[in-house]
Amino acid sequence: MIFLTVGAQSSFDRLVRAVDDFFDTHDLNDEVFAQIGNSGYKPRNFDAVASLDATTFDRRFGQASAIVSHAGMEKITLACEHGKPLLAMPRLKRLGEIVDDHEAALADEFEALGHILV
């Protein structure tokens, strides 16, 4: 199972839509489960919920073969600690998704170290 998570603080429609569109054109044998926050976008190709309690989040994270997420420090750290492959998309200031580009800087650093894919 691929676990898509955008965090509980805000939605990230660009990431959810990108994953949904990918599954329109690629037939993978993995199911996707997503935690998408207060998203206005509803995926067609996988089940999604706005939020998860901590126990359910931990269970889903542990069951996942891979993680897709925003490039927040908490998600990067969790993936590294659990040895989970992480595909991260940073929220971008120029798109109004975040107040600064710290996620892009984090993603670049961890990608250079070989810990994540961006």
N, C-alpha and C positions, 0 to 999 in steps of 0.2 A: 504494500500500500504506500502511495505517495501522500505525504501530509503537507498540504498547503496552509500556511498560517500567516496572517498579516498583522497580528497583534491585536490587543483589545482596545487600544486607545483610539485608533481611527481606521477607516476603511482604506483600501488600496485597490481601486477598481482597475487600474492599468495592469497590475500583476494578475489579478483574477481573470480578466479578459484575455490576457496573453496565454495563460495556461488553458483556458477554455478553448480558445481559437486553435491552439496547438493540437488539442485532442479532436478537433474537427477534421484534421488532415493526417493524423498519425494514429495508427491502431496499436496501442501498447497493451500488454497483458496485465498491466498494473491498474488497480482502481485508484482513484483520488478521493480523498476526504479533505474538506476545506473548512477552516475557521476564517471568516471573511469580514468580521466587524460589521459596522453599520453600512454595508455596501448598498448602493443603488443598483448595482449590476447583479443579476442572478444567473449563475452558470447553467449551461445546458447539459454539460457532459459529466458532471459529478455532483455528489451531495455536498451541501454546505450549510453551516450554521453561523450565526452572528458571533457567538461566544461559547466558551467551554469552561466549566469549573476546573480547578487546578488538577484534581484527580483524573478527570477525563482527558484533559490536555496531556498530562504525563503518560497516560496509557496509550493514547494515539501516537504521541511522539515516539514512545518505546516500540510500538508495533511497526512503525514506518520503515520502509527500505531506503527512503530518501526524503529529504525535506526541501520544500520550495517556500521561500519567505522573503520578506523585506530584509534589508541589510542592517538590522538593528543588532547591537552588541549582545543582547540577551539571547537572541536566536542563534547567532554565530557561535557564542560560547557553548550553548546547549548542544549544538550539532557537533562541535569539536569534542566536548566531554563525552558524548555518547558514541562517537565514531560514525556519525551519520553523514553521508554525502549531502551537501547543501548547495542548492542553486539559489542565489540571492539576486534580487533586483532592488537597487537602492531607490528610495523615494528621492525626488529631485525638487530643489527649490524653484527652478525656472518653470516648473509645471504646477507650482502652488501646493505640492504634496507635503512639504516640510519647511521649516523656517530657515534652515541652512543645509549645506551639502555634507554634513558629517557622515551620513550613511554611505555616500559615494566614496568618501575618503577611507572609511572603514573597509568597505568592500574591496577597494583597490589594494589595501595593505594585506588583507587576509588572502586575496587571490594571489598576490605576489609570493606569499608564503606557501601556497599550494593547499590551503585549507578549504577553500570554497571555489565555486564557479560563479561568475557574474554574467 
